[in-house]
Amino acid sequence: MLVDFFLHLKARQLPVSTKELLALLAALEARLVGHSVDDFHLLARTILVKDEALYDRYDRAFGEFFKGIEALPGLDALIPEDWLRLAAQRHLSEEDRAKLEKLGYEKLFEEFKKRLAEQKERHAGGSKWIGTGGTSPYGHGGYHPEGIRIGGDSAGNRTAVKVWEKREYRNLDDGVELGVRNIKVALRRLRRFARQGAETELDLDGTIAGTARNAGWLDLKLRPERHNAIKILLLLDIGGSMDDHIRACEELFSAARAEFKHLEHFYFHNCVYESVWRDNRRRHDERRSTWDLIHTYGPDYKLVFVGDAYMSPYEIARPGGSVEHWNEEPGSLWLERMTATWPRAVWLNPMPEAHWQYSPSIHMLKQLLSDRMFPLTLDGLERAMTSLSR
């Protein structure tokens, strides 16, 4: 069965190897987990899946393979009667357990094992076999005062003694909307460590070498801690249509603050012009010249724009196009100046990528940034970090 499971994962584009399959077999032989399907799910995921971004793909493949009886050869061996009884008892009150004993609690599991051994095909609408609809105690979509629900969603009766295949695993797919944890995983692709600051960390290799040179006299060596030396200049679009994306931007900002020691951030509205600001409450009084940014933060910084790029094309192409003030120079000119200073600048867009084709302003900004605009999803963020690291 595990070989079939392994081949099923490969068919779902999961990069699993024979070595990892052998490790899983060894773990099962060593009885590292019991008979719980949840324990097996976690054990197999830990051994077979090395990238968190593939967890949701693995969960879907796991659910497909273990869905229904047809895809579970040897299910009677995978679900011992003792495990089923204990799992069911965890979800039943003392009164419910007493009722089930009277109704044939032991017989419920005994007959289940017989069905597994005898059934050869799919059934629907019956009263005996494992299937859908009907009044059989085994399957889903029908009704029985007690039974084991196998595959599918509940029909709403809430009378199942045991539910087989209840997926409760958190999504980490590369197309889902970002959370802080997901963003941190993607941002880690943009790392360059350096040791700076006070020497507070024990240098074990240096201590050993120094002690050896001193003929055994202890010579402690210290060194600065390793920090991510990447410098980020983050420019965030705020207000207007960006109000719909506040949560995603907050999560990105929170994750970036945690991941990067050298992070500078400023705000703009729709398009960058001659000034930006740090505090939205004082944006009319305390602005920072964009020229000042260009002269202060050198090319060792990585420039990241965040915005939906949804605006009138005049705001990009014409003087006076800004909706808030009269800009003497068009936004496109300022973007050209900034990309000349930071050639690998990227733009993160929280708007779904499928909608970009309907906005002329998005096409204009993509062209100005040499197509380095990426959706604010895990996959898009990883591609943006890869672009920045080149």
SVG drawing of the C-alpha trace seen along z (x, -y; Angstrom):
<svg xmlns="http://www.w3.org/2000/svg" viewBox="-32 -72 84 83">
<polyline fill="none" stroke="black" stroke-width="0.4" points="0.0,0.0 2.8,-2.4 4.3,-1.9 1.0,-2.9 0.8,-5.9 4.4,-6.9 3.5,-6.7 0.3,-8.6 2.4,-11.5 4.8,-11.5 1.8,-11.6 0.6,-14.7 4.0,-16.5 5.4,-16.0 9.2,-15.6 9.4,-12.5 12.3,-10.0 12.8,-6.3 15.2,-7.1 12.4,-9.0 10.0,-6.1 12.5,-3.7 12.8,-6.1 9.0,-6.1 9.0,-2.3 11.7,-2.2 9.8,-4.7 6.7,-2.5 8.7,0.6 10.1,-1.2 6.5,-2.0 7.1,-5.7 3.4,-6.3 0.3,-4.3 -2.6,-3.4 -4.1,-6.9 -4.4,-8.2 -3.6,-11.7 -0.3,-10.4 0.5,-8.6 -0.4,-11.8 2.1,-13.9 4.8,-11.3 4.6,-10.8 4.5,-14.6 7.5,-15.1 9.6,-12.5 8.4,-12.9 7.8,-16.7 10.7,-19.1 9.1,-22.3 6.3,-23.9 4.8,-25.4 3.9,-21.9 2.0,-20.9 -1.4,-21.7 -0.6,-19.7 0.4,-16.8 -2.8,-17.1 -4.9,-17.0 -3.0,-14.0 -3.3,-12.3 -7.0,-12.8 -7.4,-11.6 -5.5,-8.4 -7.3,-7.6 -10.7,-8.5 -13.2,-5.7 -12.6,-2.0 -11.5,-1.5 -8.3,-3.4 -7.5,-1.7 -6.2,1.9 -5.6,3.4 -7.8,0.9 -8.7,3.6 -5.0,3.7 -4.7,-0.1 -7.7,-0.6 -7.6,1.9 -10.8,2.5 -9.2,1.3 -8.2,-2.0 -11.7,-2.6 -13.3,-1.9 -11.0,-4.2 -11.3,-7.0 -15.1,-6.7 -15.2,-6.7 -13.3,-10.0 -16.2,-11.7 -19.1,-10.1 -20.5,-10.8 -21.1,-8.0 -24.8,-8.0 -24.0,-7.7 -21.6,-4.8 -24.2,-3.0 -26.8,-3.4 -24.3,-2.1 -23.6,1.0 -27.3,1.7 -27.6,1.1 -24.8,3.4 -21.6,1.3 -19.3,4.4 -21.3,5.7 -21.0,2.4 -17.2,2.8 -17.4,6.5 -19.8,6.0 -17.6,3.2 -14.6,5.6 -16.8,8.1 -17.9,5.4 -14.3,4.5 -13.4,8.1 -16.5,8.9 -17.3,5.7 -15.8,5.5 -17.6,2.5 -19.2,-0.8 -22.7,-0.9 -25.3,-3.7 -28.7,-3.9 -28.6,-0.5 -28.9,0.6 -26.0,2.9 -22.8,2.1 -20.4,-0.7 -21.7,-3.5 -23.6,-6.7 -27.1,-7.5 -29.4,-4.9 -29.6,-3.6 -26.4,-1.6 -24.4,-2.3 -21.2,-2.6 -20.6,-5.4 -22.0,-8.9 -24.9,-11.0 -27.7,-8.8 -29.1,-8.3 -28.5,-5.7 -29.0,-6.2 -25.4,-5.1 -22.6,-4.2 -19.2,-5.0 -19.0,-7.9 -16.5,-7.1 -15.5,-9.9 -17.7,-12.8 -19.3,-15.5 -21.8,-15.0 -25.5,-14.9 -26.3,-16.9 -27.6,-14.1 -24.6,-14.1 -25.1,-10.4 -21.8,-8.9 -19.8,-7.0 -16.6,-7.5 -15.7,-9.8 -13.1,-8.5 -11.1,-11.1 -11.8,-14.4 -9.4,-16.9 -8.4,-19.6 -4.9,-20.6 -3.9,-24.1 -3.3,-25.3 0.2,-26.3 -0.2,-26.2 1.7,-28.7 -1.5,-30.3 -3.3,-31.1 -3.6,-34.5 -0.7,-35.3 -0.5,-35.1 2.4,-36.4 3.9,-32.9 3.6,-32.2 5.3,-35.5 8.2,-34.8 8.8,-31.5 9.0,-33.3 11.1,-36.2 13.7,-33.9 14.7,-33.3 16.2,-36.8 19.0,-36.3 22.6,-37.3 24.1,-36.8 26.9,-38.8 28.5,-39.1 28.4,-42.6 28.4,-44.3 29.6,-43.3 31.3,-39.9 28.8,-38.1 28.6,-34.6 31.0,-31.8 33.2,-30.9 33.6,-27.2 36.0,-26.5 38.1,-29.5 38.2,-28.4 39.3,-24.9 42.0,-26.2 43.2,-28.8 43.3,-26.3 45.3,-23.9 47.8,-26.6 48.2,-27.4 49.1,-23.8 45.8,-23.0 45.3,-26.3 41.7,-27.4 41.5,-30.4 37.9,-31.5 37.1,-33.2 34.0,-35.3 32.4,-36.6 29.4,-38.8 26.1,-37.1 25.0,-36.5 22.3,-38.8 20.5,-39.1 22.5,-41.9 19.9,-42.5 18.6,-46.1 15.1,-46.7 13.4,-50.0 9.7,-49.3 7.2,-51.8 3.6,-51.1 0.6,-52.5 -2.0,-53.7 -5.7,-54.8 -8.3,-54.6 -8.6,-51.2 -5.8,-49.9 -8.3,-49.9 -9.5,-46.6 -6.0,-45.1 -5.1,-46.5 -4.9,-43.2 -2.6,-41.6 -0.3,-44.7 -0.3,-44.7 0.8,-41.0 3.5,-41.7 4.8,-44.7 4.8,-42.7 6.7,-39.8 9.2,-42.1 9.9,-43.9 10.6,-40.5 12.8,-39.1 14.9,-42.1 17.1,-44.1 17.7,-46.8 14.2,-47.9 13.1,-51.4 9.5,-52.1 7.5,-55.0 4.0,-55.6 2.7,-57.0 -0.7,-57.2 -1.3,-55.4 2.0,-56.5 5.3,-57.8 5.9,-61.6 8.3,-64.1 7.7,-63.2 6.7,-60.3 5.9,-60.2 6.5,-58.0 3.4,-58.8 0.0,-58.9 -1.3,-61.1 1.2,-63.8 1.5,-63.2 0.7,-66.8 3.2,-68.3 6.1,-65.8 7.0,-64.6 10.3,-63.2 11.7,-64.3 12.0,-61.4 15.3,-62.9 16.4,-62.5 15.5,-58.8 17.5,-58.3 20.5,-60.0 20.2,-58.5 19.6,-54.8 22.1,-53.5 22.1,-50.7 22.9,-48.2 19.2,-48.5 16.4,-46.4 13.5,-48.5 10.0,-46.9 6.8,-48.7 3.5,-47.4 0.3,-48.6 -2.6,-47.5 -1.4,-49.8 -5.1,-50.6 -5.4,-54.3 -6.0,-56.6 -3.3,-56.3 -2.9,-60.1 -1.6,-59.7 1.4,-57.9 1.9,-59.6 1.0,-63.4 2.2,-66.3 -0.7,-67.3 -2.2,-63.8 -2.1,-63.1 -5.6,-63.1 -4.3,-64.9 -2.0,-67.6 -0.4,-69.2 2.7,-67.2 5.2,-69.1 6.6,-65.9 4.8,-62.7 5.0,-59.6 6.6,-57.6 9.6,-59.9 10.0,-59.4 9.7,-55.6 12.4,-55.7 14.7,-57.6 14.1,-55.1 14.6,-52.0 17.9,-53.6 19.1,-53.7 17.7,-50.3 17.6,-48.3 16.2,-45.1 13.2,-46.9 10.0,-44.8 6.3,-45.6 4.0,-43.4 0.4,-43.6 -2.4,-42.4 -4.9,-42.4 -5.5,-38.9 -3.3,-38.4 -6.3,-37.4 -7.7,-40.9 -4.5,-42.7 -5.4,-42.5 -8.4,-44.9 -6.3,-47.8 -4.2,-50.0 -2.3,-51.5 -1.1,-48.0 0.3,-47.4 2.0,-50.8 3.7,-50.1 4.7,-46.6 6.4,-48.0 8.2,-50.7 9.5,-48.0 10.5,-45.6 7.7,-43.2 8.9,-42.7 5.4,-43.0 4.3,-39.9 1.1,-38.9 0.9,-39.1 0.7,-35.3 3.3,-32.9 4.4,-31.9 4.5,-35.5 6.5,-36.6 9.0,-33.9 9.5,-34.9 9.9,-38.5 12.6,-37.5 14.3,-35.4 14.3,-38.4 15.7,-40.7 18.5,-38.3 20.0,-38.1"/>
</svg>
